[in-house]
Amino acid sequence: QVQLVDTGGGLVQPGGSLRLSCTASGFTFSMYTMSWHRQAPGKERELVASISSAGGYTNYADSVKGRFTISRDNAKNTVYLQMNSLKPEDTAVYYCKASRPHSLDYWGQGTQVTVSS
């Protein structure tokens, strides 16, 4: 069955770094655009970053440009989100998503990121 497992969250101080991972199984990972989304308490889920199926194109929310980097390893069926210079406003549950035209979206279970001193 399809599964996306999000890992790597935790508690970090402002200015710190974390790397999130999302490992996929049950579908052809290399055919899907992958993205990271986040949802803070009381707010809607928002797109953080996306990467094309082959990894050649990336897109970032303005709030994370220059601080976050999305990447993927199709041989390992894994997408990453490197987060640097973290701020308290980055606190949220982070989810990965797999998508492609005319197919269902698949979501990970989420991983909590808390930025606090």
SULNOR-V647080 format. One record per backbone hydrogen bond with DSSP energy under -1.0 kcal/mol. NH is the residue of the N-H (numbers start at 1). CO is the residue of the C=O. E is the energy in kcal/mol with one decimal. If there is no record, write none. Layout:
NH,CO,E ; NH,CO,E
This chain:
3,25,-2.5 ; 5,23,-2.2 ; 7,21,-2.8 ; 12,114,-2.7 ; 15,86,-3.2 ; 16,13,-2.3 ; 18,83,-2.1 ; 20,81,-2.7 ; 21,7,-2.5 ; 22,79,-2.0 ; 23,5,-2.0 ; 24,77,-3.0 ; 25,3,-1.9 ; 29,27,-1.5 ; 31,28,-2.0 ; 32,29,-1.9 ; 33,99,-2.5 ; 34,51,-2.2 ; 35,97,-2.2 ; 36,49,-2.8 ; 37,95,-3.0 ; 38,46,-2.5 ; 39,93,-2.1 ; 43,40,-2.3 ; 46,38,-2.9 ; 48,36,-3.0 ; 49,36,-1.6 ; 50,59,-2.2 ; 51,34,-2.7 ; 52,57,-2.5 ; 59,50,-2.0 ; 61,48,-2.6 ; 64,61,-1.8 ; 65,61,-1.0 ; 67,64,-2.3 ; 68,64,-2.2 ; 69,82,-2.4 ; 71,80,-1.6 ; 73,78,-2.9 ; 76,73,-1.1 ; 78,73,-1.8 ; 79,22,-2.2 ; 80,71,-3.2 ; 81,20,-2.1 ; 82,69,-3.0 ; 83,18,-3.3 ; 84,67,-2.0 ; 86,16,-2.3 ; 90,87,-2.4 ; 91,88,-1.8 ; 92,113,-1.9 ; 93,39,-2.2 ; 94,111,-3.0 ; 95,37,-3.0 ; 97,35,-2.5 ; 98,106,-2.6 ; 99,33,-2.5 ; 103,100,-1.5 ; 106,98,-2.3 ; 108,96,-2.5 ; 111,94,-2.0 ; 113,92,-2.8 ; 114,10,-2.8 ; 116,12,-2.1
